[in-house]
Amino acid sequence: MTARVNVLVCRDLRRSFGDNAAVKGVSFSIAEGETYGLLGPNGAGKTTTISMVTGLLERDSGEVFVDGKPLTTISVDAKRGIGLVPQDIAIYPDLTARENLIFFGKLYDMSGKALKDRVAEVLEIIGLTDRADDRSDEFSGGMKRRLNIGIGLLHKPRLLLLDEPTVGVDPQSRNAILESVEHLSDQGMAVLYTTHYMEEAERLCDRVGIIDLGEIKAEGTRRELVQLVGQRDRVRLEAGGSGEAGVGALAGLGYVKEVSVRDGGIEMLVENAGAWLAEILAKVTAAGVTISSVDVEEPNLESVFLHLTGRALRD
């Protein structure tokens, strides 16, 4: 098979604010037709990274290339290849959907029949053809977000950046947005997708980069990332008494690969937890620990994220 061309290449991006190193050598790439998810808890450096990737923020060091062109805060050619869909909705409420698209299309130097035809195509893509001539202040939150995406698509960018595009929308609109994104990679577009919903990353992303403390902690396909926890189950015991005593009782068991006290409970990685759970509970109870609840998670992207960052995605 012919190797796909990288549309976005980021190398060793670094940015500090005073003594705070927000981004510490972040590198990743996105190929044409690929959707790449950048996931990180709040304060991980994700927003700073995105701002440097789009040329909105000066970097201290490192390189960004979009479609082979070097990008800086003043690069015009490289920025033309980017479609940015910000988390905050950026549309004119007193204009119709069609008028919004025409206005932004003209900012992209589009005009005439080419603009008219592209507006019609985008309205179809975002599912607003039947509401094209309604003012956007009459739209639901989900429809406004779909229009926001349409504006980013107008000039057929090589790289589309979607920053949490489904925040605050109803389930039906959310599904419509996700279906629209799924079709973009089929058209050869490279997509950088950030989200606070792990199931969206599972559904949409060909590869995922997990960022925390300003660094990419892991990167790969879902299967590759799950292998980081060795296809093991994550078990959490809500415990009363000495959690350390429970850890000591489990530390020598061959099927318990990691065990620690975290947030007042005992967390562990276990091979085939279902087969060993009764024995685990018996040993912990014998050590004087009172168990109030048991939670078992099979390996998935969420478990990898927790394993690498120790936090939930929304933390």
LINRADA-V868713 format. One record per pair of residues at least 24 apart in sequence whose ideal C-beta (glycine too) atoms are under 10 Angstrom apart, sorted by the first residue. I is the first residue (numbers start at 0). J is the second residue. Records with the same first field share a line. If there is no record, write none. Layout:
# LINRADA-V868713
I=J / J
This chain:
# LINRADA-V868713
2=30
3=29 / 30 / 31 / 32 / 33 / 187 / 189
4=30 / 31 / 32 / 66 / 67 / 157 / 187 / 189
5=29 / 30 / 31 / 33 / 64 / 65 / 66 / 67 / 189
6=30 / 31 / 32 / 33 / 64 / 65 / 66 / 67 / 80 / 81 / 156 / 157 / 158 / 159 / 187 / 188 / 189 / 190 / 191
7=31 / 33 / 35 / 52 / 63 / 64 / 65 / 66 / 70 / 80 / 81 / 157 / 158 / 160 / 189 / 190 / 191
8=62 / 63 / 64 / 65 / 66 / 67 / 69 / 70
9=48 / 51 / 52 / 58 / 61 / 62 / 63 / 64 / 65 / 70 / 191 / 208 / 215
10=60 / 61 / 62 / 63 / 64
11=58 / 60 / 61 / 62
12=44 / 47 / 48 / 51 / 52 / 58 / 59 / 60 / 61 / 62 / 63 / 213 / 215
13=47 / 51 / 58 / 59 / 60 / 61 / 213
14=44 / 47 / 48 / 50 / 51 / 56 / 57 / 58 / 59 / 60 / 61 / 213
15=47 / 59 / 213
16=47 / 59
19=213
20=44 / 59 / 212 / 213 / 214
21=45 / 46 / 47 / 48 / 50 / 51 / 56 / 59 / 212 / 213
22=46 / 47 / 48 / 50 / 51 / 56 / 58 / 59 / 61 / 210 / 212 / 213 / 214 / 215
23=212 / 213 / 214 / 215
24=60 / 61 / 213 / 214 / 215
25=51 / 52 / 58 / 61 / 208 / 210 / 213 / 214 / 215
26=61 / 62 / 208 / 215 / 218
27=52 / 191 / 206 / 208 / 210 / 215 / 218
28=64 / 189 / 206 / 218
29=65 / 157 / 158 / 159 / 160 / 188 / 189 / 190 / 191 / 192 / 205 / 206 / 208
30=184 / 187 / 189 / 205 / 206
31=66 / 157 / 158 / 184 / 186 / 187 / 188 / 189
32=183 / 184 / 185 / 186 / 187 / 188 / 189 / 190 / 205
33=184 / 187 / 188 / 189 / 190 / 191 / 204 / 205 / 206
34=159 / 161 / 180 / 181 / 183 / 184 / 188 / 189 / 190 / 191 / 192 / 200 / 202 / 203 / 204 / 205 / 206 / 207
35=158 / 189 / 190 / 191 / 192 / 193 / 200 / 203 / 204 / 205 / 206 / 207 / 208 / 218
36=161 / 190 / 191 / 192 / 193 / 194 / 197 / 199 / 200 / 201 / 202 / 203 / 204 / 205 / 206 / 207 / 208 / 209 / 221 / 300
37=160 / 162 / 191 / 192 / 193 / 194 / 200 / 204 / 207 / 208 / 209 / 210 / 215 / 218
38=192 / 193 / 194 / 195 / 196 / 197 / 199 / 200 / 204 / 207 / 208 / 209 / 210 / 211 / 216 / 300 / 303 / 304 / 307 / 308 / 312
39=193 / 195 / 208 / 209 / 210 / 211 / 212 / 213 / 214 / 215 / 216 / 304 / 307 / 308 / 310 / 312 / 314
40=195 / 209 / 210 / 211 / 212 / 304 / 308 / 309 / 310 / 311 / 312 / 313 / 314
41=195 / 310 / 312 / 313 / 314
42=211 / 212 / 213 / 310 / 314
43=209 / 210 / 211 / 212 / 213 / 214 / 216 / 308 / 310 / 312 / 314
44=210 / 211 / 212 / 213 / 214 / 215
45=162 / 193 / 208 / 210 / 211 / 213
46=86 / 162 / 193
47=210 / 213
48=191 / 193 / 208 / 210 / 213 / 215
49=83 / 85 / 86 / 160 / 162 / 191 / 193
52=81 / 83 / 158 / 160 / 191
53=77 / 78 / 81 / 83 / 85 / 158 / 160 / 162 / 191
54=78 / 81 / 83
55=83 / 85
65=156 / 157 / 158 / 189
66=156 / 157 / 158 / 189
67=157
68=157
70=158
77=157 / 158
78=156
79=107 / 108 / 154 / 156 / 157
80=154 / 155 / 156 / 157 / 158 / 159 / 189
81=151 / 154 / 156 / 157 / 158 / 159 / 160 / 189 / 191
82=107 / 148 / 150 / 151 / 152 / 153 / 154 / 155 / 156 / 157 / 158 / 159 / 160 / 161 / 183 / 188 / 190
83=150 / 151 / 156 / 158 / 159 / 160 / 161 / 162 / 191
84=144 / 147 / 148 / 149 / 150 / 151 / 152 / 159 / 160 / 161 / 162 / 163 / 164 / 180 / 192
85=147 / 151 / 160 / 161 / 162 / 163 / 164
86=144 / 147 / 161 / 162 / 163 / 164 / 166 / 167 / 193 / 195
87=147 / 162 / 163 / 166
88=135 / 138 / 140 / 143 / 144 / 146 / 147 / 150 / 164 / 166 / 167
89=143 / 146 / 147 / 150 / 151
90=135 / 136 / 138 / 143 / 144 / 146 / 147 / 149 / 150
91=134 / 135 / 136
92=134 / 135 / 136 / 137 / 138 / 143
93=134 / 135 / 136
94=134 / 135 / 136 / 146
95=127 / 130 / 131 / 132 / 133 / 134 / 135 / 136 / 137 / 138 / 146
96=121 / 122 / 125 / 127 / 128 / 130 / 131 / 132 / 133 / 134 / 135 / 137 / 138 / 142 / 143 / 145 / 146 / 149 / 150
97=121 / 122 / 127 / 128 / 130 / 131 / 132 / 133 / 135
98=131 / 132 / 134 / 135
99=131 / 134 / 135 / 143 / 146 / 147 / 149 / 150 / 153
100=125 / 127 / 131 / 146 / 149 / 150 / 152 / 153
101=153
102=150
103=149 / 150 / 151 / 153 / 154
104=150 / 153 / 154
105=153
106=150 / 153 / 154
107=150 / 153 / 154 / 155 / 156
108=154
109=153 / 154 / 155
114=153 / 154
117=152 / 153 / 154 / 155
118=149 / 153
120=149 / 152 / 153 / 155
121=145 / 146 / 148 / 149 / 150 / 151 / 152 / 153 / 155
122=146 / 149
123=149
124=148 / 149 / 152 / 178 / 179 / 182 / 183 / 186
125=149 / 150 / 152 / 175 / 176 / 179
126=172 / 175 / 176 / 178 / 179
127=175
138=172
139=168 / 169 / 171 / 172
140=166 / 167 / 168 / 169 / 172
141=165 / 167 / 168 / 169 / 170 / 171 / 172 / 173 / 174 / 175 / 176
142=168 / 169 / 172 / 175
143=167 / 168 / 172
144=168 / 172 / 173 / 175 / 176
145=172 / 175 / 176 / 179
147=176
148=176 / 179 / 180 / 183
149=179
152=179 / 183 / 186 / 188
155=186 / 187 / 188
156=183 / 188 / 189 / 190
157=187 / 188 / 189
158=188 / 189 / 190 / 191
159=183 / 184 / 188 / 189 / 190 / 191 / 192
160=189 / 190 / 191 / 192 / 193
161=190 / 191 / 192 / 193 / 194 / 203
162=191 / 192 / 193 / 194
163=192 / 193 / 194 / 195 / 196 / 199
164=192 / 193 / 194 / 199
165=194 / 195 / 196 / 199
166=194 / 195 / 196
173=199
177=202 / 203
180=204
194=312
195=311 / 312 / 313
196=312 / 313
197=299 / 300 / 301 / 302 / 303 / 304 / 311 / 312 / 313
198=299 / 300 / 301
200=300 / 301 / 304 / 312
201=299 / 300 / 301
204=300
207=300 / 303 / 304
209=300 / 303 / 304 / 306 / 307 / 308 / 312
210=307 / 308
211=304 / 307 / 308 / 309 / 310
212=308
216=303 / 304 / 306 / 307 / 308
217=303 / 304 / 306 / 307 / 308
219=303
221=298 / 299 / 300 / 303
223=303
224=298 / 299 / 300 / 302 / 303 / 304 / 306 / 307
225=297 / 298 / 299 / 300 / 302 / 303
226=298 / 303
227=298 / 302 / 303 / 306 / 307
228=256 / 257 / 268 / 298 / 299 / 302 / 303 / 305 / 306 / 307
229=256 / 257 / 268 / 270 / 298
230=268 / 270 / 271 / 297 / 298
231=255 / 256 / 257 / 267 / 268 / 269 / 270 / 271 / 272 / 297 / 298 / 302 / 306
232=267 / 268 / 269 / 270 / 271 / 272 / 273 / 275 / 276 / 295 / 296 / 297 / 298 / 302
233=257 / 266 / 267 / 268 / 269 / 272 / 294 / 295 / 296 / 297 / 298 / 299 / 301 / 302 / 303 / 305 / 306
234=258 / 265 / 266 / 267 / 268 / 269 / 272 / 275 / 276 / 279 / 280 / 293 / 294 / 295 / 296
235=261 / 262 / 264 / 265 / 266 / 267 / 292 / 293 / 294 / 295 / 296 / 305
236=264 / 265 / 266 / 267 / 276 / 279 / 280 / 283 / 284 / 288 / 289 / 290 / 291 / 292 / 293 / 294
237=262 / 263 / 264 / 265 / 289 / 290 / 291 / 292 / 293 / 294
238=263 / 264 / 265 / 283 / 284 / 286 / 288 / 289 / 290 / 291 / 292
239=263 / 264 / 287 / 288 / 289 / 290 / 291
240=283 / 284 / 286 / 287 / 288 / 289 / 290
241=286 / 287 / 288
242=266 / 283 / 286 / 288
243=286 / 288
244=283 / 285 / 286 / 287 / 288
245=279 / 282 / 283 / 284 / 285 / 286 / 287 / 288 / 289 / 290
246=283 / 286 / 288
247=282 / 283 / 286
248=279 / 281 / 282 / 283 / 284 / 285 / 286 / 287 / 288
249=278 / 279 / 282 / 283 / 286
251=282
252=278 / 279 / 282
254=278 / 279
255=279 / 282
257=306
258=283
259=309
261=305 / 309
262=309
264=290 / 291 / 292 / 293 / 294
265=290
266=294 / 305 / 306 / 309
268=298 / 302 / 306
269=295
272=296 / 297
273=297
